[in-house]
C-alpha cells in the first residue's frame, strides 16, 4: 500500500479531478458565495449610474481562452445595467473579443428589451492602444466615427452627447491581458480622471491590487469567483455560479493530493534515508 501511494499513477489523479468536475456539475452543487468589497464597489457604482440614467463604457479585452472566467462578468454587468436603465457603449482593444461582446449584448438585450442605438451600442475593435484611448479622451467622435454596424456615433442617441471619456459615468475594462494597467490607467484614467473598474482573470488579479489601493480603480472582479459574486449580487444564477461548485471541489482534491504526497514523502523518505 505504501509503495502504491508513493508511486501513484497520475492517471488516477486525473480521474479524481474529472469526477470532481462532473459530479458537482451534474448535481448542480451550490456553495455559499461571500461578497467581497471590491466586487460590491462595481455593483454599487452601476446602481449609482442607473439612478441618474447615466452611460457607461465597457471595454471587452479578452479572447475565447478566457471566456469561462470573463464572459460571465460581461453578461452579469450587462444584465444589471439594462435592468437599471444604464446606457452601455462597448468597444474592444482585442480583435478576438468582437464575437464575444456581440454575443453578450445579444443575450442580455433580448432579455430586457434593450434597443440598439437607444440603450446600447457596440463600437467594435480598433487598433491603437494608448493612442486610441487618448484620442477617445480628447474627441470621442473622432476616435470612433462609426459603430460596428456603420452608424454615425454623432447621430446615435446613446453616443451623440459623449464628447470625451470624462462624459462616461463609469468605464469598466473586462480583460485577460495588459489593457487595464498598460492602456486604460496610464493613458485614460490618469489623464481624464474618470471612474474606472476592472473585471479580469484570476491570474491577473493579484497584480491589480496596487491600483485599487491607489484609487485608480474603484473595484475589481477577479476570475470565476468574482463573476459568481456579481451574479449573486444581481440575484441571477449564471455559468459562474454553476461553475463555483466544481471549481471548489477540484481545489479540495488537489489540496488533498498535495497533503498526501507530503505526508508519504516525510514518512517514507525519512525511513529510506535512515536505511542508507
Secondary structure, DSSP 8 states (H G I E B T S, - for coil): -HHHHHT--HHHHHHHHHHHHHHHHHTT--------HHHHHHHHHHHHHHHTT-EEEEEEE--GGGHHHHHHHHHHHHHHHHHTT-EEEEEESSGGGHHHHHHHHHHHHHHHT--BTTTEEEEEE---THHHHHHHHH-HHHH-SB-TTS-BTTTSTTTTT--SGGGSSEEEEEESSSHIIIIIIIIIIHHH---EEEEE-HHHHHHHHHHHHHTSSSEEEEHHHHHHHHHHHTT---HHHHHHHHHHHHHHHHHHHHHHHHHHIIIIIHHHHHH-
